[in-house]
Amino acid sequence: MISDLPLGLNGPATADLGHQLSNGASTPLNILVLLTLITLLPGLLLSVTGFTRILIVMGFVRNALGTPTMPPNQVLVGISMFLTLFVTSPTLSKVNDVAIKPWRHNQISQTEAIQRAQEPLRAFMFKQVHDSDLALFVKLAKMKRPETRADIPIQVLIPSFILSELKTAFQIGFLIFIPFLIIDMVVSSTLMSMGMMMLPPVLISLPFKILLFVLVDGWHLVVEGIVNSFHP
């Protein structure tokens, strides 16, 4: 009786149908995982890359110049994003090679892909993080002192990395402020010695600060300093 069934209801056709059904059953789950990753992408960009450091330094440059709205926020975010991609491109390439490509070719599961993707990111974060910040969050987590870096969980590493990025960004921002602060002090002292105390010093110092920034090719120096501040 089974041999009398029409073609397509037995044999290889039935196996293909079962394979298609199984793939169809996993499609909603794959879509859910993809949407979740897209939702978490901005947070991951801020948490495990150099985006935070770069954006804060760019903000310091704008405030030091005395132009709080120029460049606009959209420009600073765009510059910071592409500089982040430039700095983390070797790490992202490793993630693509060891996790994303094998997962897309169905060579590994999603869980294994996530575990593999963590290793290049962890290596990048460990190169930037300060030992004191790691010790702080290990203490706050009430963990035993880890013997190796592999013993440090990701939930301890990420906040330590963020705190280190904030420290480094403010250190760079302080160095950026010094020359512009000197210009403000010189202009203010000059105006006071001339008896022009009613004239706002910022109004006079702003053109000089912009001129200095242009003459020394400030954006070139700032970008070079930011990129070199990341340990390869």
Disulfide bonds with the S-S distance in Angstrom:
none
